[in-house]
Amino acid sequence: MPVYIRKRTLNIQSPSEKDWSKTEEEDFFLQDPDQALDCLPQPYRMIVKIVNRIFDQSWESVQAREEHREAERLKKKNIAYQPTDDIKQFDGRANCIASTGTGRYIFVGLTNGLVVFSTPSYIRICGWEAAEVEISIISACQVPDQSYLIGTVDNMGTARLFYFYVDHISLIKAINELEDISKRTICMKLGFSQGGDYAGVLLQGGGESWLEVYRLPKDSWLKELDQSQVARPQHKGPEGQGDENPETVGSVETKVTPPALIMKIKSPRPLTGSHFKTASEALQKTDESNVIGSGHNHVISAHQWEHQEAVFYATFKKYLDARNAEPTEEKKPSEAVFYFLLPGKILQMGSDGKSLTGMPNAIGVHWNDRHNLYQYLLVRPHKEKSDSEPKPEVVWPCAAPIICSAASSCTSYLALGCEDGTITIWDIKYSGSPLAVVALPEGCHMQDIYFLENSNINTNQMQFPSIPARPKVQILAWCTSGSLYLIMAAWGKETNIILLRDSSKTPDELISAVIPVPTLPNTVLLISREGQVELLDSAEQEVVCQFDVPISHMVATPWQPVFALDPVNLCLYLRGDQRLPPDTPAHASDVPCSIFCFSFEGLSFMETFLKKQESIEAPLKLFLWDRRCELIFQNRLQSQVERCKQLPDCWEQLQKCAKAKRHRN
């Protein structure tokens, strides 16, 4: 492929504004020819003055109203609620908390293991202890028959998989635990699919990072653990009333069927020079010629690459030297963000029962500071070798590196936030096309994005992939400056961007955590670095209330708070550390801590949100395949008029393209 390279470098001209003469505004107005031509004769000149005066008076009135509204907002004191309960029945420090979708249990990661509590009584059910194992990350997922999968990552980067069943925790497998420290890998992230059929583990080691995807035999585990429970002796009390004390399990793995590794996804290789001579040769090397877009199958040689880089450096030498003079951090291996996706328009599944049970069929992966989003099928073709590197089924290239992303709970929509401040919302289940492309205001750098959704409707969409008449999504964009934006996008309508929280003026006012509440429509919990917890109503753009820990305690590590939200019981769990006297020296691990529970039930604002919940469209019922086909056919008939109107425009564009092509030939 020919590459055109300039023979001489371009010289960047210095700005000329500094040579302007400092003149008065009136003299400068007379010297500007455009301004001189804009001078209107009478009586139009008087009309312009009157219009400008009306505009100035209107703007002053708007500013006065905004100042009055801001003053009223500052005068208004939000209702502060105290915790309804607290949990202290654990030894050590609580590093992380996880809640499940059933609302029956909460799982707490400690400095010496983990413990399970029942809700709403908060009685300790059982625990797992291991010396010098400090749990730092915990996640839980419900599986059938009231059992749960628990994934943990300790401070040494070791990932462990547990099974909680019949008030007993069983250690299934330590995924990356090795005796040789030099070959040890570190787990950065662990996540389950909805239903617990698959698990993804992000590992790093030797300067590289990769993602391992496991298939979990949860049905086999249930049978095997049930048999071991029968054989295990029970600790009876003096009167035979059951367990005398909550059970604590050691660090011995339970002998069950191990999880099966189905794929190992490595981080993308950097782009280098190609050894292909022609484009057809590069295309033939692509497997089945169906995935083009990752950028590796090109015909740019290494010499052309180096020559182009040298020209670029020579052109912008002074700018690059100034950037290289700044101290740079050590380059870390790239990390991946992954989502387990249900069958949709992009990667479909056959018309069997699996598409109705909510079982995922693909995994979407993107690496930080990379342009591409990859989608892999979880069921690999039989012709592929088990130890071969998996090939993506779909590659989505973006114009800028992806820095954050979010997927709706029903995996119908996927949002990608890029480095240039644009957010692309993809409809991956129904149409397979972008629902909206939004650009944040200039200077806003995204930190994370979230879907603001209704849990009742999304649960129904996971069970039955219905076709919404007008897809509508709401997204929260959290920026590094502390600002928070609400993005409302709908099919065929203009996208709206609303500023919910302005940029923070002080470091203590910066937002440290954003927690959408799916059970309450249009609500989100905000935790600031000063330890303030607020409930924000995005529809009204105002703070409903705030939650305060007792005076004797403070929010633990408010810049990285330890919390969990139970959407079923509408309860917020937040860790608080006891306040010590100023002159008392103490290590962070020695400070007594508690988990405070803030229940939303019975609060004054709940009645308003319950009325909003009733006004939202009720979930659709499950239909059989014939009824589904009928709905699809009716939807197609309703859009026939619009499609017929678009046909003449399409034919006209095709004719213009054909004429232009004939003229070129």
C-alpha positions as CSV (number, residue, x, y, z in Angstrom):
1,M,0.0,0.0,0.0
2,P,1.6,3.3,-1.0
3,V,2.3,5.8,1.7
4,Y,2.9,9.4,0.9
5,I,5.7,11.0,2.9
6,R,6.6,14.7,2.8
7,K,10.2,15.4,1.7
8,R,10.5,18.4,4.0
9,T,9.2,19.0,7.4
10,L,6.6,21.6,8.2
11,N,7.5,24.6,10.3
12,I,4.9,25.6,12.8
13,Q,4.4,29.4,12.7
14,S,4.6,31.3,16.0
15,P,1.4,33.1,17.1
16,S,1.1,36.6,15.9
17,E,-1.4,37.9,18.5
18,K,1.4,39.2,20.7
19,D,2.3,41.8,18.1
20,W,-1.1,43.4,18.1
21,S,-1.2,47.0,19.2
22,K,-3.0,47.8,22.4
23,T,-5.7,50.1,21.2
24,E,-9.0,51.3,22.7
25,E,-12.1,49.3,22.0
26,E,-13.7,52.1,19.9
27,D,-10.6,52.5,17.7
28,F,-10.5,48.8,17.2
29,F,-14.1,48.8,16.3
30,L,-13.5,51.4,13.6
31,Q,-10.5,49.4,12.2
32,D,-12.6,46.2,11.8
33,P,-14.2,46.3,8.3
34,D,-16.8,43.7,9.3
35,Q,-17.9,45.8,12.2
36,A,-18.1,48.9,10.1
37,L,-20.4,47.2,7.6
38,D,-22.7,46.1,10.5
39,C,-23.6,49.7,11.4
40,L,-27.3,50.0,10.6
41,P,-29.1,53.2,9.6
42,Q,-31.9,54.8,11.6
43,P,-34.5,53.7,12.8
44,Y,-33.0,50.1,12.8
45,R,-30.1,51.2,15.0
46,M,-32.6,52.3,17.7
47,I,-34.4,48.9,17.3
48,V,-31.1,47.1,17.9
49,K,-30.4,49.1,21.0
50,I,-33.9,48.3,22.4
51,V,-33.5,44.6,21.7
52,N,-30.1,44.5,23.3
53,R,-31.5,46.3,26.4
54,I,-34.4,43.9,26.6
55,F,-31.9,41.0,26.4
56,D,-29.7,42.4,29.1
57,Q,-32.7,43.0,31.4
58,S,-33.9,39.4,30.8
59,W,-30.4,38.0,31.5
60,E,-30.2,40.0,34.7
61,S,-33.6,38.6,35.7
62,V,-32.4,35.0,35.0
63,Q,-29.3,35.5,37.0
64,A,-31.3,36.9,40.0
65,R,-33.6,33.9,39.9
66,E,-30.7,31.5,39.8
67,E,-29.0,33.3,42.7
68,H,-32.2,33.2,44.7
69,R,-32.7,29.5,43.9
70,E,-29.2,28.7,44.9
71,A,-29.6,30.6,48.2
72,E,-32.8,28.8,49.0
73,R,-31.1,25.5,48.2
74,L,-28.3,26.4,50.6
75,K,-30.8,27.4,53.3
76,K,-32.7,24.2,52.9
77,K,-31.4,21.5,55.3
78,N,-31.7,18.0,54.1
79,I,-33.3,15.4,56.3
80,A,-30.6,13.3,58.0
81,Y,-31.3,9.7,58.9
82,Q,-29.4,7.6,61.4
83,P,-28.7,3.9,60.9
84,T,-31.5,1.5,61.8
85,D,-29.1,-1.3,62.8
86,D,-25.4,-2.2,63.0
87,I,-23.3,-5.4,62.7
88,K,-20.5,-6.1,65.0
89,Q,-20.4,-9.9,65.2
90,F,-17.1,-10.3,63.4
91,D,-13.4,-10.3,64.3
92,G,-11.0,-8.1,62.4
93,R,-11.7,-5.3,59.9
94,A,-14.4,-5.5,57.2
95,N,-12.7,-4.7,53.9
96,C,-15.6,-5.4,51.5
97,I,-19.3,-6.2,51.5
98,A,-21.4,-8.0,48.9
99,S,-25.2,-8.4,48.6
100,T,-27.2,-10.8,46.4
101,G,-30.3,-10.3,44.4
102,T,-32.5,-12.3,46.8
103,G,-31.9,-10.1,49.9
104,R,-31.5,-13.1,52.2
105,Y,-27.8,-12.8,53.0
106,I,-24.9,-10.4,53.0
107,F,-21.2,-11.5,52.6
108,V,-18.4,-9.6,54.4
109,G,-14.7,-10.0,53.5
110,L,-12.5,-9.7,56.6
111,T,-8.8,-9.4,57.4
112,N,-8.8,-13.2,58.3
113,G,-11.5,-14.7,56.0
114,L,-15.1,-14.0,55.3
115,V,-18.4,-14.3,57.1
116,V,-22.1,-14.7,56.1
117,F,-25.0,-12.9,57.8
118,S,-28.7,-13.4,57.3
119,T,-31.1,-10.5,56.7
120,P,-32.9,-8.7,58.3
121,S,-31.9,-10.3,61.6
122,Y,-28.2,-9.9,60.9
123,I,-27.4,-13.2,62.6
124,R,-24.0,-14.8,61.8
125,I,-24.7,-17.9,59.8
126,C,-21.2,-19.3,59.1
127,G,-17.7,-18.2,58.1
128,W,-14.4,-19.2,56.5
129,E,-11.1,-18.4,58.2
130,A,-7.5,-18.6,57.1
131,A,-4.4,-17.1,58.7
132,E,-2.9,-14.2,56.9
133,V,-5.6,-14.1,54.2
134,E,-7.0,-10.6,54.0
135,I,-10.0,-10.5,51.6
136,S,-10.0,-7.2,49.6
137,I,-12.6,-8.0,46.9
138,I,-15.8,-10.1,47.2
139,S,-18.6,-10.8,44.8
140,A,-21.6,-13.1,45.1
141,C,-24.1,-14.7,42.7
142,Q,-27.2,-16.7,43.3
143,V,-27.6,-20.2,41.7
144,P,-30.7,-22.5,41.9
145,D,-31.9,-24.2,45.1
146,Q,-31.1,-21.2,47.3
147,S,-27.3,-21.7,47.0
148,Y,-24.7,-19.0,46.2
149,L,-21.4,-18.7,44.5
150,I,-18.8,-16.4,46.2
151,G,-15.7,-15.1,44.6
152,T,-12.9,-13.5,46.6
153,V,-9.5,-11.9,46.0
154,D,-7.1,-11.4,48.9
155,N,-4.4,-8.8,49.4
156,M,-1.8,-11.1,47.8
157,G,-3.9,-11.3,44.6
158,T,-5.1,-14.9,45.1
159,A,-8.6,-15.6,43.7
160,R,-10.8,-18.2,45.5
161,L,-14.1,-19.7,44.6
162,F,-16.6,-20.7,47.3
163,Y,-20.0,-22.4,47.4
164,F,-22.6,-21.5,50.1
165,Y,-25.3,-24.0,50.6
166,V,-27.4,-25.2,53.6
167,D,-25.7,-22.7,56.0
168,H,-22.2,-24.0,55.1
169,I,-19.3,-22.5,53.1
170,S,-17.2,-24.8,51.0
171,L,-13.9,-23.8,49.4
172,I,-14.1,-25.0,45.8
173,K,-10.8,-23.9,44.3
174,A,-8.0,-21.4,44.7
175,I,-7.6,-20.4,41.1
176,N,-4.1,-18.9,40.9
177,E,-2.4,-20.1,44.1
178,L,1.1,-21.3,43.5
179,E,3.9,-22.3,45.8
180,D,6.6,-20.8,43.6
181,I,6.5,-17.0,44.3
182,S,8.5,-16.2,41.2
183,K,5.7,-17.7,39.0
184,R,2.9,-16.3,41.0
185,T,0.1,-14.4,39.2
186,I,-2.0,-11.7,40.6
187,C,-5.8,-11.6,40.2
188,M,-7.1,-8.1,39.4
189,K,-10.8,-8.8,39.0
190,L,-13.3,-11.6,39.3
191,G,-16.9,-11.7,38.1
192,F,-19.8,-14.1,37.5
193,S,-22.4,-14.3,34.8
194,Q,-26.1,-13.9,35.7
195,G,-27.1,-17.4,37.0
196,G,-23.5,-18.5,37.8
197,D,-22.9,-20.5,34.6
198,Y,-19.6,-18.8,33.8
199,A,-16.8,-16.9,35.7
200,G,-14.2,-14.5,34.4
201,V,-10.8,-14.0,36.1
202,L,-8.4,-11.2,35.1
203,L,-4.8,-12.2,35.9
204,Q,-1.4,-10.4,35.6
205,G,2.1,-11.8,35.7
206,G,5.4,-11.4,34.0
207,G,4.5,-8.0,32.6
208,E,1.4,-9.3,30.8
209,S,-2.3,-9.6,31.5
210,W,-4.9,-12.1,30.3
211,L,-8.5,-13.1,31.0
212,E,-9.5,-16.6,31.9
213,V,-13.1,-17.7,31.4
214,Y,-14.4,-20.8,33.3
215,R,-17.5,-22.8,32.9
216,L,-18.9,-23.6,36.4
217,P,-20.5,-27.1,36.9
218,K,-22.9,-25.7,39.5
219,D,-25.4,-28.6,39.2
220,S,-22.7,-31.1,39.8
221,W,-21.5,-29.1,42.8
222,L,-24.9,-29.1,44.3
223,K,-25.2,-32.9,44.2
224,E,-21.6,-33.5,45.4
225,L,-21.9,-31.0,48.3
226,D,-25.3,-32.4,49.3
227,Q,-23.7,-35.8,49.7
228,S,-20.9,-34.4,51.7
229,Q,-23.3,-32.5,54.0
230,V,-25.1,-35.8,54.8
231,A,-21.8,-37.4,55.6
232,R,-20.5,-34.5,57.7
233,P,-21.2,-34.8,61.5
234,Q,-23.3,-32.1,63.1
235,H,-22.2,-30.2,66.2
236,K,-25.1,-30.7,68.5
237,G,-25.8,-28.6,71.6
238,P,-26.5,-30.2,75.0
239,E,-30.1,-30.7,74.2
240,G,-29.7,-31.7,70.5
241,Q,-31.2,-28.4,69.3
242,G,-28.8,-28.1,66.4
243,D,-25.5,-26.2,66.0
244,E,-24.3,-24.7,69.2
245,N,-22.1,-22.1,67.5
246,P,-21.9,-20.8,63.9
247,E,-19.7,-23.0,61.9
248,T,-16.2,-21.8,60.8
249,V,-14.6,-23.6,57.9
250,G,-10.8,-23.9,57.4
251,S,-8.8,-23.4,54.2
252,V,-9.0,-27.0,52.9
253,E,-10.5,-27.3,49.5
254,T,-13.6,-29.5,49.0
255,K,-13.1,-32.3,46.5
256,V,-15.7,-31.6,43.8
257,T,-15.6,-31.3,40.0
258,P,-13.2,-28.5,39.2
259,P,-14.3,-25.6,37.0
260,A,-13.4,-26.0,33.3
261,L,-11.2,-23.4,31.6
262,I,-12.9,-22.7,28.2
263,M,-10.8,-19.8,26.9
264,K,-7.8,-17.7,27.7
265,I,-8.0,-14.2,26.2
266,K,-4.7,-12.4,26.0
267,S,-4.3,-8.6,25.8
268,P,-4.0,-7.3,22.2
269,R,-0.5,-7.1,20.7
270,P,0.8,-3.7,19.8
271,L,0.7,-2.8,16.2
272,T,4.0,-3.5,14.4
273,G,5.2,-3.7,10.8
274,S,3.7,-6.3,8.6
275,H,5.5,-8.9,6.4
276,F,2.6,-9.1,3.9
277,K,3.3,-7.9,0.4
278,T,-0.2,-7.4,-0.9
279,A,-3.6,-6.8,0.7
280,S,-5.0,-10.0,-0.7
281,E,-2.3,-12.0,1.1
282,A,-3.2,-10.3,4.4
283,L,-6.8,-11.1,3.8
284,Q,-6.1,-14.7,3.1
285,K,-4.3,-15.1,6.4
286,T,-7.3,-13.9,8.3
287,D,-9.3,-16.9,9.5
288,E,-12.4,-17.3,7.4
289,S,-12.1,-13.6,6.4
290,N,-14.9,-12.7,8.8
291,V,-13.1,-10.6,11.5
292,I,-11.4,-7.5,10.1
293,G,-10.9,-4.5,12.3
294,S,-8.4,-5.4,15.0
295,G,-5.7,-3.7,12.9
296,H,-3.1,-6.5,12.8
297,N,-3.8,-7.6,9.2
298,H,-2.3,-4.7,7.3
299,V,0.4,-4.2,4.7
300,I,2.4,-1.4,6.3
301,S,6.0,-2.5,6.5
302,A,8.2,-1.8,9.5
303,H,10.4,0.6,7.4
304,Q,7.4,2.7,6.5
305,W,6.2,2.7,10.1
306,E,9.6,3.9,11.4
307,H,9.9,6.5,8.6
308,Q,6.5,8.0,9.3
309,E,7.2,8.1,13.0
310,A,10.5,10.0,12.3
311,V,8.7,12.5,10.2
312,F,6.1,13.0,12.9
313,Y,8.7,13.5,15.6
314,A,10.7,16.0,13.5
315,T,7.5,18.0,12.8
316,F,6.4,18.3,16.4
317,K,9.8,18.0,18.1
318,K,9.5,20.9,20.6
319,Y,6.0,19.7,21.8
320,L,7.2,16.1,22.2
321,D,10.4,17.2,24.1
322,A,8.3,19.2,26.5
323,R,6.1,16.2,27.2
324,N,9.0,13.8,27.6
325,A,10.6,16.1,30.1
326,E,7.7,15.5,32.5
327,P,8.2,12.5,34.9
328,T,6.3,9.5,33.7
329,E,5.0,6.6,35.7
330,E,6.0,3.0,35.1
331,K,3.9,1.5,32.4
332,K,1.6,-1.1,33.9
333,P,0.0,-4.1,32.1
334,S,-3.3,-3.2,30.5
335,E,-6.5,-4.3,32.4
336,A,-9.6,-5.6,30.9
337,V,-13.3,-4.9,31.5
338,F,-15.6,-7.8,30.6
339,Y,-19.4,-8.4,30.4
340,F,-21.3,-11.7,29.9
341,L,-23.9,-11.0,27.2
342,L,-27.2,-12.6,26.6
343,P,-28.3,-13.6,23.1
344,G,-29.1,-10.6,20.9
345,K,-29.0,-9.1,17.5
346,I,-25.2,-9.1,17.2
347,L,-24.5,-12.7,18.4
348,Q,-27.7,-14.7,18.1
349,M,-28.5,-18.1,19.5
350,G,-30.8,-20.8,18.1
351,S,-34.5,-21.0,18.9
352,D,-33.9,-23.4,21.8
353,G,-34.8,-23.0,25.4
354,K,-31.4,-21.5,26.4
355,S,-32.3,-18.1,25.0
356,L,-35.3,-17.9,27.4
357,T,-33.5,-19.0,30.6
358,G,-31.2,-16.0,30.7
359,M,-28.0,-18.0,30.0
360,P,-25.3,-15.9,28.3
361,N,-23.8,-16.9,25.0
362,A,-21.0,-14.4,24.6
363,I,-18.5,-12.3,26.5
364,G,-17.6,-8.7,25.6
365,V,-14.0,-7.5,26.5
366,H,-12.2,-4.2,26.1
367,W,-8.8,-3.3,27.3
368,N,-7.9,0.0,28.8
369,D,-6.4,2.6,26.5
370,R,-7.4,0.5,23.5
371,H,-9.8,1.3,20.6
372,N,-11.5,-2.0,20.1
373,L,-14.3,-3.9,21.8
374,Y,-14.1,-7.7,21.3
375,Q,-17.0,-10.2,21.5
376,Y,-16.3,-13.9,21.9
377,L,-18.8,-16.8,21.8
378,L,-18.7,-18.9,25.0
379,V,-19.5,-22.0,23.0
380,R,-16.5,-22.4,20.8
381,P,-16.6,-24.2,17.4
382,H,-15.6,-27.8,17.4
383,K,-12.9,-27.2,14.8
384,E,-11.0,-25.0,17.1
385,K,-8.4,-26.6,19.4
386,S,-9.0,-26.3,23.1
387,D,-5.5,-24.8,23.7
388,S,-5.6,-22.4,20.8
389,E,-6.0,-18.6,21.2
390,P,-9.7,-17.8,20.8
391,K,-10.7,-15.6,17.8
392,P,-13.3,-12.8,18.4
393,E,-16.6,-13.1,16.6
394,V,-17.1,-9.3,16.5
395,V,-14.7,-6.4,16.7
396,W,-16.0,-2.9,17.3
397,P,-13.4,-0.3,16.6
398,C,-13.9,3.1,18.2
399,A,-12.5,6.5,17.1
400,A,-10.7,7.0,20.5
401,P,-9.4,4.7,23.3
402,I,-12.1,3.3,25.5
403,I,-11.7,4.3,29.2
404,C,-14.9,3.2,30.7
405,S,-18.1,1.2,29.9
406,A,-21.3,-0.1,31.3
407,A,-23.9,-2.7,30.5
408,S,-27.5,-2.8,31.5
409,S,-28.6,-5.5,33.8
410,C,-30.5,-7.2,31.0
411,T,-27.5,-6.8,28.7
412,S,-29.8,-5.2,26.1
413,Y,-27.7,-2.0,26.0
414,L,-24.0,-1.3,26.2
415,A,-22.4,2.1,26.7
416,L,-18.8,2.9,25.8
417,G,-17.0,6.0,27.1
418,C,-14.1,7.1,25.0
419,E,-11.1,9.3,25.8
420,D,-12.3,12.2,23.6
421,G,-15.5,12.6,25.8
422,T,-18.0,10.8,23.6
423,I,-20.3,8.1,24.8
424,T,-21.8,5.6,22.4
425,I,-24.9,3.7,23.5
426,W,-25.4,0.4,21.6
427,D,-28.6,-1.5,21.3
428,I,-27.1,-4.9,21.1
429,K,-30.2,-7.0,21.6
430,Y,-32.9,-5.6,19.4
431,S,-31.4,-3.7,16.4
432,G,-27.6,-4.1,16.7
433,S,-27.0,-0.4,15.9
434,P,-26.1,2.6,18.0
435,L,-29.0,4.1,20.0
436,A,-27.2,7.4,20.5
437,V,-23.8,9.1,20.4
438,V,-23.3,11.8,23.1
439,A,-20.5,14.3,23.5
440,L,-19.9,15.7,27.0
441,P,-19.0,19.4,27.4
442,E,-15.4,20.3,26.5
443,G,-12.9,19.7,29.3
444,C,-14.9,16.9,30.9
445,H,-12.9,13.7,31.5
446,M,-15.0,10.6,32.3
447,Q,-14.2,8.5,35.3
448,D,-17.1,6.0,35.0
449,I,-20.6,5.6,33.6
450,Y,-23.6,3.8,34.9
451,F,-27.1,2.8,33.7
452,L,-30.0,4.3,35.6
453,E,-32.7,1.7,35.2
454,N,-35.7,0.0,36.7
455,S,-35.0,-3.4,38.1
456,N,-38.5,-4.8,37.6
457,I,-38.6,-4.1,33.9
458,N,-35.1,-5.4,33.3
459,T,-35.7,-8.6,35.2
460,N,-38.6,-9.3,32.8
461,Q,-36.4,-8.5,29.8
462,M,-33.8,-11.0,31.0
463,Q,-36.5,-13.8,31.1
464,F,-38.2,-12.8,27.9
465,P,-36.4,-10.7,25.2
466,S,-39.4,-8.5,24.4
467,I,-39.2,-5.8,21.7
468,P,-39.8,-2.3,23.2
469,A,-41.7,0.1,21.0
470,R,-39.5,3.0,21.9
471,P,-36.2,2.1,23.5
472,K,-35.2,4.6,26.2
473,V,-32.2,4.6,28.4
474,Q,-30.7,6.9,31.1
475,I,-27.0,7.0,31.8
476,L,-25.0,8.7,34.6
477,A,-21.6,10.0,33.5
478,W,-19.2,10.6,36.5
479,C,-16.3,12.9,35.6
480,T,-12.9,13.3,37.3
481,S,-13.7,16.9,38.2
482,G,-16.6,15.8,40.5
483,S,-19.4,16.7,38.1
484,L,-22.2,14.3,37.4
485,Y,-24.3,14.3,34.2
486,L,-27.6,12.6,33.3
487,I,-27.9,11.5,29.7
488,M,-31.4,10.6,28.4
489,A,-31.5,8.9,25.0
490,A,-34.4,7.4,23.1
491,W,-34.8,6.0,19.6
492,G,-35.7,8.7,17.1
493,K,-35.6,11.5,19.7
494,E,-33.0,14.1,20.6
495,T,-30.6,13.2,23.3
496,N,-30.7,15.4,26.4
497,I,-27.8,16.1,28.8
498,I,-28.5,17.4,32.3
499,L,-25.9,18.6,34.8
500,L,-26.9,17.0,38.2
501,R,-23.8,17.9,40.2
502,D,-21.3,20.7,39.3
503,S,-17.6,20.4,39.5
504,S,-16.3,20.3,43.1
505,K,-14.5,23.4,44.4
506,T,-12.7,21.6,47.2
507,P,-11.1,18.1,47.2
508,D,-13.4,17.0,50.1
509,E,-16.5,17.6,48.0
510,L,-15.4,15.3,45.3
511,I,-17.6,12.3,44.7
512,S,-15.9,9.0,45.7
513,A,-18.7,6.5,44.9
514,V,-21.9,6.6,42.7
515,I,-24.5,3.9,43.5
516,P,-27.7,3.8,41.3
517,V,-30.7,2.4,43.2
518,P,-32.6,0.2,40.7
519,T,-35.6,-0.4,42.9
520,L,-36.3,3.3,43.3
521,P,-36.8,5.0,39.9
522,N,-34.4,7.9,39.0
523,T,-32.5,7.7,42.3
524,V,-28.8,7.5,43.0
525,L,-26.6,7.4,46.1
526,L,-23.6,9.7,46.2
527,I,-20.7,9.4,48.7
528,S,-18.3,12.2,48.9
529,R,-14.7,12.2,50.2
530,E,-15.7,14.0,53.3
531,G,-18.0,11.0,54.2
532,Q,-21.3,12.6,53.3
533,V,-23.9,10.1,51.9
534,E,-26.8,11.7,49.9
535,L,-29.8,10.3,48.0
536,L,-30.2,12.2,44.8
537,D,-33.4,12.3,42.7
538,S,-32.3,12.8,39.2
539,A,-35.8,13.5,37.9
540,E,-36.2,16.5,40.2
541,Q,-32.5,17.3,40.3
542,E,-32.4,17.7,44.1
543,V,-31.1,15.8,47.1
544,V,-33.9,13.9,48.9
545,C,-32.1,13.1,52.2
546,Q,-28.7,12.1,53.6
547,F,-27.5,9.3,55.8
548,D,-25.2,9.9,58.7
549,V,-23.3,7.5,60.8
550,P,-23.3,8.0,64.6
551,I,-21.2,10.8,66.0
552,S,-19.0,8.2,67.7
553,H,-18.0,6.9,64.2
554,M,-16.9,8.1,60.8
555,V,-17.2,6.7,57.3
556,A,-14.2,4.4,56.8
557,T,-11.8,5.4,54.0
558,P,-14.3,7.9,52.4
559,W,-12.1,8.3,49.4
560,Q,-12.7,4.5,48.8
561,P,-15.7,3.6,50.9
562,V,-16.7,0.1,51.9
563,F,-20.4,-0.3,51.0
564,A,-23.1,-2.5,49.5
565,L,-26.7,-1.9,48.4
566,D,-29.4,-4.5,48.9
567,P,-32.0,-3.5,46.2
568,V,-34.6,-6.1,47.5
569,N,-34.7,-5.0,51.1
570,L,-33.8,-1.4,50.2
571,C,-30.9,-1.3,52.6
572,L,-27.5,0.4,52.4
573,Y,-24.6,-1.2,54.2
574,L,-21.8,1.1,55.1
575,R,-18.6,0.5,57.1
576,G,-17.8,3.1,59.8
577,D,-14.7,3.3,62.0
578,Q,-14.8,4.5,65.6
579,R,-13.4,7.9,66.3
580,L,-10.3,7.9,68.5
581,P,-8.9,10.8,70.5
582,P,-6.5,13.0,68.5
583,D,-3.4,12.0,70.5
584,T,-4.1,8.3,70.4
585,P,-1.6,6.4,68.2
586,A,-3.3,3.4,66.5
587,H,-2.8,1.4,63.4
588,A,-5.6,1.3,60.8
589,S,-6.2,-2.4,61.5
590,D,-6.6,-1.8,65.2
591,V,-9.4,0.7,64.9
592,P,-12.8,-0.9,65.9
593,C,-15.3,-0.8,63.0
594,S,-18.9,-1.6,62.5
595,I,-21.2,-2.1,59.5
596,F,-24.1,0.3,59.7
597,C,-27.4,-0.6,58.0
598,F,-29.6,2.2,56.6
599,S,-33.1,0.8,55.7
600,F,-35.3,2.8,53.4
601,E,-38.5,1.2,54.5
602,G,-40.8,3.5,56.5
603,L,-38.9,6.7,55.6
604,S,-40.9,9.8,54.7
605,F,-39.8,10.0,51.0
606,M,-40.7,6.3,50.2
607,E,-44.4,7.1,49.6
608,T,-43.5,9.4,46.7
609,F,-41.2,6.9,45.1
610,L,-43.8,4.1,45.4
611,K,-46.3,6.2,43.5
612,K,-43.7,6.7,40.8
613,Q,-43.1,3.0,40.7
614,E,-46.7,2.3,40.1
615,S,-46.9,4.8,37.3
616,I,-44.1,3.1,35.4
617,E,-45.2,0.7,32.7
618,A,-45.9,-2.8,34.1
619,P,-43.6,-5.6,32.9
620,L,-44.7,-7.5,29.9
621,K,-45.9,-11.1,30.2
622,L,-44.1,-14.1,28.8
623,F,-45.4,-15.2,25.4
624,L,-44.9,-18.3,23.4
625,W,-43.1,-18.3,20.1
626,D,-46.2,-17.9,17.9
627,R,-47.3,-14.9,20.0
628,R,-43.8,-13.4,19.7
629,C,-43.8,-13.9,15.9
630,E,-47.2,-12.1,15.8
631,L,-45.8,-9.2,17.8
632,I,-42.8,-8.9,15.5
633,F,-45.0,-9.0,12.4
634,Q,-47.3,-6.3,13.8
635,N,-44.3,-4.1,14.7
636,R,-43.1,-4.5,11.1
637,L,-46.5,-3.5,9.7
638,Q,-46.6,-0.4,11.8
639,S,-43.3,0.7,10.4
640,Q,-44.2,0.0,6.8
641,V,-45.4,3.6,6.1
642,E,-42.2,5.1,7.3
643,R,-40.1,2.6,5.3
644,C,-42.1,3.4,2.2
645,K,-41.4,7.1,2.6
646,Q,-37.7,6.4,2.8
647,L,-37.6,4.2,-0.4
648,P,-37.6,7.1,-2.9
649,D,-34.7,8.8,-1.0
650,C,-32.7,5.6,-1.0
651,W,-33.3,5.1,-4.8
652,E,-32.3,8.7,-5.5
653,Q,-29.0,8.3,-3.5
654,L,-28.2,5.1,-5.3
655,Q,-28.8,6.8,-8.7
656,K,-26.5,9.6,-7.7
657,C,-23.8,7.2,-6.6
658,A,-24.1,5.3,-9.8
659,K,-23.8,8.4,-12.0
660,A,-20.8,9.6,-10.0
661,K,-19.1,6.3,-10.5
662,R,-19.7,6.3,-14.2
663,H,-18.2,9.8,-14.5
664,R,-15.1,8.7,-12.6
665,N,-14.7,5.6,-14.9
